[in-house]
Amino acid sequence: INPVEAVEKVMAYYMPMMEGRFDDYPRRRNELEQLVPMASRYRRLRSFVDDLLLDPPAGSADLGRGNGSDVLTLSTVHSAKGLEWKLVFIIWAVNGKFPPFMAFDDPEAIEEERRLMYVAATRAKDALIICFPGAEGGEPWAARYLNGEVQGLSCFLRDLSRDLVNCESTGGSGSAAQPRRKTSWKSRASSPGVMTGSSRSGDQSFKTGDVVVHPAFGAGVIARLVGSDKVEVLFKEAGRKLLHLKATTLTKS
């Protein structure tokens, strides 16, 4: 169900009760009807509900007031809309976190996540720092990425021009604390027009036109290669899907 349909169904249920209960029913009805044009600006019901429920944090003009000490504001991307700060940190810029793995199999979902990354990035007035974790639960994420293994930098960041990015690696503790100054932005494609998959898809090479099989979507044909680790597949039954090779099982027929 889309956001507009959801709002209309809720209103159809509550309007008769409101009419018999409140003397100012016309005013209440007019106010609730404003939800319809608001909902029409969203493609996903979840995003619309998130924006309705989340209270925005204190605006940048209120930060640092009171005792004069520095203040760190934690915010979701949704609740930060319309606000700005001099310095913004975006954390967990990792495939599987931002964007989440569940978004990779749905082109609309991945574009919604891309929009959220844009919203987060444009909250910064002076400086934007995007953080890539060094470790989670003792496992060195950065080392795994730099060694060409699973996970890795958010696919949204790989589209950035190198001259726009200043990459830096910092130490912490344990095996992930090795300072590294070199960050790879190279594609892992073995040759032009050929993509090498690994992890859940096994060690396979994919190219445009390959006939493949997905356990949920069935048989399909690779329509195009996207970035260094995604393929767009046209399935016979499920239609067009954007798949992340690290998060899906795809085999050549």
C-alpha positions in Angstrom: 0.0 0.0 0.0 1.3 3.4 -0.9 1.3 6.4 1.6 -1.7 8.2 0.1 -3.8 5.0 0.1 -2.9 4.4 3.8 -3.8 7.9 4.8 -7.1 7.8 2.9 -8.0 4.4 4.6 -7.3 5.8 8.1 -9.3 8.9 7.4 -12.2 7.0 6.1 -12.3 4.9 9.3 -11.9 7.8 11.7 -13.9 10.6 10.1 -17.4 9.3 11.0 -16.3 8.9 14.6 -14.8 12.4 14.7 -17.9 13.9 13.2 -20.1 12.6 16.0 -17.6 13.3 18.8 -16.2 16.8 18.2 -18.0 20.1 17.7 -15.0 21.4 15.7 -15.1 18.5 13.3 -14.7 20.6 10.1 -11.5 22.2 11.4 -10.1 18.8 12.4 -11.1 17.3 9.1 -9.3 20.1 7.2 -6.2 19.6 9.2 -6.1 15.9 8.7 -6.7 16.3 5.0 -3.4 18.1 4.8 -1.8 14.6 5.3 -2.8 13.6 1.8 -0.6 16.0 -0.1 2.2 15.4 2.4 1.9 11.6 1.8 2.0 12.1 -2.0 5.6 13.3 -1.7 6.7 9.8 -0.5 7.0 6.6 -2.4 7.4 4.3 0.7 5.0 4.2 3.6 7.8 3.5 6.1 9.6 6.8 5.2 6.4 8.8 5.6 5.6 7.3 9.0 9.2 7.8 10.1 9.0 11.5 9.3 5.7 11.9 11.1 6.8 10.1 14.3 10.3 11.3 14.8 10.7 14.6 16.6 13.6 16.7 15.2 16.6 17.4 17.4 17.5 20.9 18.6 18.3 23.1 15.7 21.8 24.3 15.1 21.0 27.7 16.5 20.3 26.1 19.9 23.5 24.1 20.1 26.0 25.2 22.7 23.6 27.4 24.6 23.4 27.2 28.4 26.7 26.4 30.1 28.7 27.2 27.0 30.1 23.7 26.7 30.3 21.9 23.4 27.3 19.7 22.6 27.1 16.6 20.4 23.7 16.1 18.8 22.7 12.5 17.8 20.1 12.3 15.1 18.5 10.0 12.6 18.7 11.1 9.0 14.9 11.5 8.9 14.7 13.8 11.9 17.6 15.9 10.7 15.7 17.1 7.6 15.7 20.9 7.3 18.5 21.3 9.9 22.1 22.2 9.5 25.3 22.0 11.5 28.8 23.3 10.9 30.2 19.8 11.2 28.4 16.5 10.5 29.5 12.9 11.0 27.8 10.1 9.1 28.6 6.8 10.7 28.5 3.2 9.4 29.1 4.1 5.8 29.3 0.4 5.0 27.4 -1.9 2.6 25.0 -3.8 4.8 24.5 -0.8 7.1 24.1 2.3 4.9 22.6 1.1 2.6 21.3 -2.1 4.3 21.6 -5.4 2.5 17.9 -5.8 2.2 17.8 -2.7 -0.1 20.1 -4.1 -2.8 17.5 -6.4 -4.3 15.0 -3.5 -4.9 15.9 -0.6 -7.2 13.4 1.7 -5.5 14.7 0.8 -2.0 18.3 1.5 -3.0 17.3 4.9 -4.5 15.5 5.7 -1.3 18.7 4.9 0.7 20.7 7.0 -1.7 18.3 9.9 -1.1 18.8 9.5 2.6 22.6 9.6 2.2 22.2 12.9 0.2 20.0 14.3 3.0 22.5 13.4 5.6 25.5 14.8 3.6 23.8 18.1 2.9 23.2 18.8 6.6 26.8 19.9 6.8 27.6 23.6 6.4 31.4 23.6 6.7 32.6 20.0 7.0 31.4 16.5 6.4 33.1 13.4 7.9 31.9 10.0 6.7 33.0 7.2 9.0 34.0 3.7 8.0 34.3 1.3 11.0 37.6 -0.2 11.9 36.1 -3.2 13.6 32.8 -4.7 14.9 32.9 -7.2 17.7 36.6 -7.4 17.4 36.6 -8.2 13.7 38.6 -5.7 11.6 36.3 -4.3 8.9 38.8 -2.0 7.4 41.4 -4.7 7.0 38.8 -7.0 5.4 37.9 -4.2 2.9 41.4 -3.2 2.1 42.3 -6.9 1.5 39.5 -7.1 -1.0 37.2 -9.3 1.1 33.5 -9.1 1.9 31.6 -6.0 3.1 33.3 -2.7 2.2 32.8 1.0 1.8 29.2 2.1 1.1 28.5 1.8 -2.6 27.1 5.4 -2.5 30.6 6.7 -1.8 32.3 4.8 -4.6 30.5 7.1 -7.0 32.3 10.2 -5.6 35.0 11.9 -7.6 38.4 11.4 -6.0 39.1 15.1 -6.0 36.1 15.6 -3.7 37.3 13.2 -1.1 40.1 13.3 1.5 40.6 9.7 2.7 42.1 9.2 6.1 42.5 6.1 8.3 42.9 6.3 12.1 44.0 3.8 14.7 42.0 2.4 17.6 42.8 -0.8 19.5 43.5 -4.4 18.6 44.1 -5.8 15.2 42.1 -3.0 13.5 44.3 -0.3 14.8 46.9 -0.3 12.0 47.0 3.2 10.6 46.4 3.1 6.8 46.7 6.1 4.6 45.9 4.4 1.3 42.3 3.8 0.4 41.4 1.9 -2.7 38.6 3.3 -5.0 39.4 0.8 -7.8 36.8 -1.4 -9.3 37.2 -5.1 -8.7 36.2 -6.1 -12.2 38.7 -8.5 -13.7 38.4 -6.9 -17.1 36.2 -4.4 -18.9 32.6 -5.6 -19.0 33.3 -8.5 -16.7 32.5 -8.6 -13.0 33.9 -11.1 -10.6 31.5 -12.2 -7.8 32.5 -13.8 -4.5 31.0 -14.6 -1.1 27.4 -15.7 -1.3 27.5 -15.8 -5.1 30.6 -17.9 -5.2 33.7 -17.2 -7.2 32.1 -16.5 -10.6 32.5 -14.0 -13.4 29.4 -12.3 -14.7 28.9 -10.2 -17.9 26.0 -8.6 -19.7 23.9 -11.3 -21.4 24.7 -14.1 -18.9 21.7 -16.4 -18.0 21.6 -16.7 -14.3 19.4 -18.2 -11.6 18.3 -16.7 -8.3 16.8 -18.9 -5.5 13.9 -16.5 -5.0 13.4 -14.8 -8.4 14.2 -17.7 -10.7 15.9 -17.5 -14.1 16.9 -14.2 -15.6 19.4 -12.4 -17.9 22.0 -9.9 -16.7 21.0 -6.6 -18.3 24.0 -4.6 -17.1 26.8 -4.4 -14.6 26.5 -1.6 -12.0 29.6 -0.3 -10.2 32.1 -2.9 -9.0 29.8 -5.3 -7.2 26.2 -5.1 -8.4 24.3 -6.5 -11.4 20.9 -5.6 -12.8 19.0 -8.7 -13.8 15.9 -9.0 -15.9 14.0 -12.0 -14.4 11.3 -13.9 -16.4 8.8 -13.8 -13.5 10.1 -11.2 -11.0 11.0 -8.5 -13.5 14.0 -6.2 -13.2 16.1 -6.4 -10.0 19.3 -4.8 -8.9 21.4 -7.3 -6.9 24.4 -6.9 -4.8 26.8 -9.9 -5.3 27.9 -9.8 -1.7 24.4 -10.2 -0.4 22.7 -12.5 -2.8 23.1 -16.0 -4.2 23.3 -15.9 -8.0 24.5 -18.7 -10.2 25.1 -18.9 -13.9 22.7 -21.3 -15.7 
